[in-house]
Amino acid sequence: MLRVYCDANATTPLLPEVIEAMRPFWTEQFGNASSIHQEGQKARKAIEAAREVLARFFHCHEAEVVFNSGGTEGDNTAIAGLVRRGDHMITTSIEHSAVLRAAERAADRGALVTFVSPRANGIIDPGDIRSALRPETRLISIMLANNETGVLQPVEEIGNIAENAGAFFHIDAVQGAGKVPFDVRRFGCHLCSISAHKVHGPKGIGAMYVRRGTPIEPLIVGGSHERRQRAGTENVAGIAGLGKAAELAMKTLEDGAIQRLAALRDRLEAGVLRISGTRVNGSGAPRVANTTNIRFEQVEGEALVIALDLKGVAVSGGSACHSGSTEPSHVLMAMGLDRHAALASLRFSLLKTATDADVDHVLRVVPQAVGHLRALSPEGVGTLG
Amino acid sequence: MTTERTTIAVAMSGGVDSSTAAAILVHAGETVVGLTLQLWDQTRLAGKHGIPDAPKAGRCCSLDDVYDARRVAETLGVPYYVVNQESRFERDVVRPFVDEYLAGRTPIPCSLCNNHLKFDQLLMTARSIGADRIATGHYAVNEYDAHRRRWILKRPADLAKDQTYFLFGLTQDQLARTLFPLGHMTKPQVRETARRHGLRLAEKPDSQEICFIPGGDYKQFLAAYLEEQGEPIPHTTGELVASSGEVVGHHQGIFNFTVGQRKGLGVASPSPLYVLNIDPASRRVTVGADAELATRTLRAQNLNWICIPSLTGSMRVKAKIRHRHQPAWATLQPAGAGEAIVTFDEPQRAVTPGQAAVFYDGDEVVGGGWIV
């Protein structure tokens, strides 16, 4: 059966070039980058080459790039590493759970946390961030792009607010990275987390921009790896893979691939919206090129996800990190959707390698599946969940 | 699509029975999709009122069981999904369970679940994903009788595992779309089949308890659940009386009692005392000797008929009044809308309101209802 993968925001496949970039470091060049000998030096060289690429990706100095295990670790490090008892931090109610749970833990440990809600279109109003400031505000943590709706947040304005308030600013850029022009200096952030597997790199590796002089306490201690900012023997193959993935991602920002992706997404969205009783969540807001989050009235989203999967279309009802959970999307609820509407919403997120034929298949399958579900239950199958 | 007609959704709990049911269908060449209904969050009341912090395995909906079900689906190479039904389960099973106890009855949540949620929801979910039939790991036999033009539910080959008592509420439409692949097998055969198909959980112990009550202490559960809901435990304290009417003591609430119960009465007596009756209106709990527990008749309501279209006159059956009860000869008599009077040949011990009365004609399930 033809399968079309429309869940790029959950994860992406490795590109062949990325696999090739990683291959030597599992076998011939297996050295520990901290070793003195030649084997170690080869591994070190690969790590530093990748760091150079990441420095270009972030627009920062090489010494400001710290490799870690991915987005969750970056988000946790930013919060646990800066926020102490008595501090205040500001984040939003639509962050990834890696930020939300870390912020709640900071609150449990005596910090004060403000969760700012988005406007109905999914955008965080910078004015709301400004209003939440307190004299003891230590950290502002905002996502670059929302993982469920794709809505881009006004990070530059929020960076200015942080600058003026003397607060540190962390951007969870896991979903924005590789999809929009990227410059941590322009963003005005002190910390920025990205993850390789969202940009056709391997799982289990990520990087964080840490502006020089940011007094961040490491989450993981041990050896003096990563300038004492992240202990543990470096995942050399992973780092090499991230380097290659970042390089390829930068290329797509310049060679028209993103515009092509946006056109495909727009066609998919317009096609699905021809089904009656559908709406885009976060429409009207600036969004990353690959994502659309669509609400299907009178349909139970969980059943639609399964039905589509069995017909060869992989989508998700929200964040992959929450599937099987009781609750409707916290992002959509924060945007003011009611429980039913939130549970009736699906996320389509296209790979950069998506084709017109993929979109054609989705547009054949989705209307059928929605029609089938609605026919089964006139009053809506929305009693689930 | 032609494939849709033949797809079977198997309800997989992570136990050996439903896993083996799935394996049998897969190896018979059927197109199978595995579904787990996530019904209750096992960590929800953890730590409250003595409920264990970490739920044990072997209970439906524990993370371990979902993990096991998923591993079985992977082994069999079938798609597998967890469908969340927690809010409906709470509304249709847990809340009524709590309310029944508070009203002085003794509910059977498994039948509530089968009648009001599991089969309904599985069939609905199955249809919505393109499967017209479902299969479960229940020990029961389900056959179409062309002569009577009805689907007939029968006791299984392994009478020790017979689950027909919990299935009396199945409608003809539900039976027509339900398969019980284990109906003709014994439990040892099921385990052997599981081993033969390489299922690692072939030796997994059976679960016996009510799936949402870790530790099996329903009073603990009631207290923890009501506290979580912010509801006080209703004031149902009252008198303990002998069958003569004489007050012999006081009790702490009618929900602490079940007809036939001996322990925890808090009354000193030369001979053993048992709960004979619970009267929710007066909150009076009557106690007496074992011999006084015996009754010859009961009234059953909300009846569902399986091998007959309806009860039109009196009928000889064997009636079963709780899961572990040996069915006893009785005569059924219709008694108004959806009700029947059951008159046993020999008096039966501890007829308990809230339990089901299920009627058998030989191996066939005639139907059943709820004891008033």
Interface residues (C-beta under 8 A of the other chain):
Chain A: E300 E302 A303 I306 A307 D309 L310 K311 S323 G324 S325 T326 H372 L373 L376 S377 V381 T383 L384 G385
Chain B: V33 Q38 D41 V66 P79 Y81 V82 V83 N84 Q85 E86 S87 R88 Q121 M124 T125 R127 S128 I129 G130
